[in-house]
């Protein structure tokens, strides 16, 4: 036993023992730099020195996007919970309960409505923290409901994607969400309603093969991984070494797959400008500057 255990009274130990939160410091995956969590949070979850874009929580993204951080969450249709009675190590229904308790959301896609620089918009955000943002029936229903609301109210529909692909626990029911969401996007296009996609890290699999690559404007956050199959799978299939930074946002922009790469701090202004142009709305009024 050391002197601390033998000599220091219990009440003083309680004062001296201050447990730091687990997420007090965050390590940048790119530079290895340790950054104070509050600094990351204040900078929209972008590492100040390296510019690395970490995953942004759904609430933080919505609050930053909408005017004064005010928005209304849409109630999306319910979907069958476990159509295949799937079980691996755990039952699928038990896994869903865990993720719902962890995230406080019913599934991977959240839909909200509000104003973006005075222009009404409908926004869907895919949460990678909910089972890797996988596309299942509930997520598909949410996207279709968001697109339908945008169609009825004639507002631009913006979606932030982040997904590993289709949800294997729902089998063919998950795969059917690819054509369903594609049809929803086609309805928007036919009605000349703007559909803007913001690809975040990562956007892969069946999501990339459907609604994630059908935007009137394709935007990506810096460094985002975007693709269908993983780079290692492609290399093993074609038996060739892939180019450096293959499937990164900047590489895709250089090769014409996306329109622009926009840092998170500039995303709100960029989306507001695009929505205004595509809807032919007047430019928002600038706040008066005191003389």
Secondary structure by P-SEA (a helix, b strand, c coil): cccccccccaaaaaaaccccccccccccccccccccaaaaaaaccccccccccccccaaaaaaacccccbbbbbbccccccccccccccccaaaaaaaaaaaccccccbbbbbbbcccccbbbbbbbcccccccccaaaaaaaaaaaaaaaaaccbbbbbbbcccccccccccccaaaaaaaaaaaaaaaaccbbbbbbcccccccccccccccccbbbbccccccccccaaaaaaacccccccccccaaaaaaaccccccccccaaaaaaaaaaaaaacccccccccccc
